[in-house]
């Protein structure tokens, strides 16, 4: 007698946050973020974490939007409070100090926090030139010469341009006369840089939880951002206001100067620009049109005219791409962006 296969167990549908365990909470958050926004998180997980979250995800049934909002709000609040168990630089350092010598902990934490690079000289080449120049200007010219001879030439050029002229010329002369540096001296210099400079630099570069969350909110579509922000305002208005202050939005592009706006326009995809402008307010639309040639502005208006109705999701995507492009250009030093708050400029 042929028996019918056993029915698959009904999916689990949690009713409250308390019903969710660690892996289940992670699964819900990653499902809510989707492929585009969750990809970077998946890439940071090890095989066991991927397995546990995948198993939990497969067992989840329908998750109500109210539960997702509460879970996200709790996640934001946990990032801003020390009461929860949160893995971060500080907790990792405290744990390591319990069973490793202090100098060993410093080396490990510098590797974790420090600028990207396989060795000290690669890391120094990734330190912002103004920061490196401020540190080196208090060192002996010979020491500066050794350091600058070991990093990338283009970075050395930028640092020399910032140093006081007399000091920079002295360093150049010493670099011209420099012979091979003894291994012991080089190792000692690396150790000093690691313990005195890179470790302090890493401590000053720890990101505030609200700043991290502002980046996350920047990558939400408009409806998701509004939903989570509204819920967060109900639970912690101060945190919500701080996040809104740190966010750089599409509307903030109106604070670009004319040169920056024109640089951005040269890089943006013309089809995406038309869609983004379709959903822009009149002030921002006129700002960008005024920074285009008459012919280009006329073509953009025509494109918008014949485009017809555009889905809100497509507008959000095009506007987010413009914001991210502006940040990329700012990171390369090609433009400067701010939120028009006086001295509190956001430099990327």
C-alpha angles and dihedrals in degrees: 000000000000113000124208113249115260114266116254113255114266113260116260113251112192117211100197141017089256089065091062125086126203099276091041092053090050090048093053093048093049092048090051092049092051128201099306099050098029098050096088091050092051090051091057094054123095123231095266093050091049090051095049094047093044091053091049091046093051091054096049118105126194112333116206117233090234090059092049091052092050091048092051092048090050089049091052092048093048090054090056099046131064093212094089127066102262126172109223142133094280097049091045092051093048091050094049092049089062094067109013132068114261096246091051091050090051091053093048095046092046089054090050098043104028127099115283118279141108095241140017095271094051089049092051089051088060095050113104107263095234091054093048093046092051090054097044097047089075093053130087114275091242091054091049090049092053093048095047092047090059100050132070114296094232090053092046089054092053093048093048090051090058098045119092107278097241091049092046092052091049090051091049091052091049091049089053091052096040119126127192112307118232114253093235092054092048092049091049091051091049090051092050092048091048096050102034105031113020096042092050090045090053091052092053091048097058107128121234114241091236090054090052091049091049088058090051092049089048088061096050119099114249097263095047092047091051092048095051094041092053091051092046092050089057093053104032116007094177092056091046092051092048091051092048090051092053097045118101108210138184090261090057088067085080086074092065116111117242095261092051092047091052091049090051092049091053091057103039121096108254094224091051090047092057092050092046092049090048088068097036124108117254094256094054093042092054091046092060094040089054089055093056131078116264091252094049092046091051091049091050092050090049092049091051091047096054093039095080122193115357127202114251089231091058091048091050091049094050093046092048090052090054091050092049091047090052090052091049091051090048091051088055090050094245095119138009122227130194142165092237094253100136111242093003095087120163107230113189 
